[in-house]
Amino acid sequence: MKKTLSLKRIILFASLLVSVTTLKAQFHIIPQPVSLKAGKGSFILAKNAVIGVNKETEPIGKYLQDYLNQNYGFQTTVKVFEKIPANTAIRLNNAWSNAEGAYTMHVSAASVSISGSGAGVFYGVQTLIQLLPTDKSPTLKVIACSIADQPRFGWRGLSLDVSRHFFTVDEVKKYIDVMAHYKLNTFHWHLTDDEGWRIQIDKYPRLTEVGSKISYYAKRGEFRKLDNLIDDGRDGFYTKDEIRDVIKYAQDRFVTILPEIEMPGHSEAAIFAYPQLGCQDSTGAKHRVRMLDPSEYTFKFMEDVLTEVIALFPNQYIHIGGDEAEMVDWLKSPTAVALMKREHLKSEKEVQSYFIKRIEKFLLSKNKRLVGWDEILQGGLAESATVMSWQGEAGGIAAAKMHHHVVMTPLPYMYFDAPQANEDLEPIGWNPPVTWQMVYNYEPQSKELTNAEAEYILGAQGNIWNEKVPNAQHLQYMVYPRALAVAELTWSPKNEKDLERFGWKMKNQYGLFKLWNFNARLPDIDGVDDVITNKSRFKLTLNYPLQGAKVRYALNGKMPDNNSPSAPFPVNINVPLNDSIGLRTFTTWTLNDQHIRQTASIKRVSIKPAHEKAAMLKPGMAYEVFKTGERDIAKLQDEKPAETGETNLIVPVKPVSEGLINWVKIKGFIKIDKEADYELTTGFEVSPALFLDEVEVIKSGLNTYVEPQKALLHLKKGVYAFSGHYIADKANENQTLIELKIAGGEKLYPKFYLMH
Ligand code: ACM
């Protein structure tokens, strides 16, 4: 008998559906505001609207005026008032607030009112910009709402390496401009490295005359081959006037610039320009081209450089690098050896600590604070240093426990030089893939910190290194949309985190990206997943969130390209499935001829129900935990588990000592009450292995965000035996092990279908 819903429930369900979809259709603000309430009606922003400002908010009014002019051709007027009249279309009120960056925004049918102090009004304007339509219509409609908002962290950063690839002032400005749209506020400018010195220093002109032309010297055979760079490098540097111009541009957008001058490693360009900076050995031969010699000449040189850097940059912080220094080479340097003797330094690490502490002292004397990569912990951390934790979180955690300020920018989550999807299908990058989902799920305040220690975490930052980035378009491709995840995780309250909502909002940013001619990586087609199925047809509708996007696809053929015939979305695939099918897709959109490639394999299997009767089973699944150094699960056959139990969800993570892991084996039955098509997936980043009726339906070891897997199964009423295994660790403790839903329908609750 077909079940019918009561009329009341249908109405309730329908109204819920309407309110969720309308809310969704209107508010795709990134980062998610602290409080957001929909109002009634909408405000029409006219071509000649008046923007009322106070003296303090006038520059922000002009910024908005410029934005509306550049992007929509509007001719608005900015009027300055002591007290802005209530009938002014857009009001930017300077208001006192004790939270840096806080603002309120009220949009009614009559007007838009934004209030805040300092950066607050600017952030309110960014929220308004995100609510504007992205097509160039003669009037702009803004949905009525009330927002109260403020950032979670004070440090919301993005870095840019201009050494490995030089970016022009305009390219840097565009990078800062888009950061600011998402309320990111710290631009870490990596100005010097082995492959190029990019900042004018008057006292040492060869730093730019020679040090900024490394690819020129490399091509002449006078510098080593730059074969670590995808394009053999691009020469260039910023004059002081250009740097002042960029600083002003950033200030107008409430972005602080953190300049980085690398020492004592990563200094090859500087040493090439001034060989006396480099280490020499006892024969006088230069034996290390990347390491600064810890000589008085070097200290004086670097202090002179920093003096000029400090005179330019108003930021209280100066980054001095400190990463990946080849310290053992100091042991061959007569200067370093003499220094060790004089200062009673017992190791090369203590030489580095001495080096950093001397620079710290110098910076403190100029009222500046030192930031360094986490290697500066080695040999003793300088007293006032702020640590940027990049080699994972350990350095940051250790520093916070020592009551040092920390910026979390750990591998892999915050490294945007990694590919964003399957590395075989993406442009070349470093490291295994890092998806936006991995970035989004990152939490800067580690559970290993007490609440008091967690206060030392200033925020988080995404990093990009540009060895494999040949131009600004590609830079934008690598950094976005992942930077949007950094924006939300550093701004929005932790309890507002919602991966699904964020994914939806992210897709709604592409109208803006198009308006700004900004080349963010295109979204993937949803549903191009590796599928295990027991059905005799493969059906899939390829849908895409971006209007005007096209797909080329092949079944069991080679990857399509720009020359293959294309179809507009949606595309229906409906073909017989005997054994397996390889699906390849090539998606293009109207922006920059960018394309995205995806692949999936679809395999047919046979799954039979078990003989057990549901009535004989109890709820939950059985598990066994093995604490072991063995990474090969097959070798645990004869081991006794350290623990056994039953659970509805996943097994709580139990700490293991260094070098050991928690293998978890699971076993049970899935109880099916109604014959239907079901979808079985996992919410794990690193997949568990899952077998149904001894058929592998989810493969272990993959990154499920990169290569999503699902089983699409027609199941009859009855029970189906399952088993599986996974490694329990911090990465999966908040994720869902098994997700079962009716195909295309609602999720089922594990407590109703897991039995053992
Ligand atoms: C770094 O990635 N070497 C800071």
Residues whose N, C-alpha, C, O or C-beta is under 5 A from the ligand:
A	BS01	ACM	D323 W373 W390
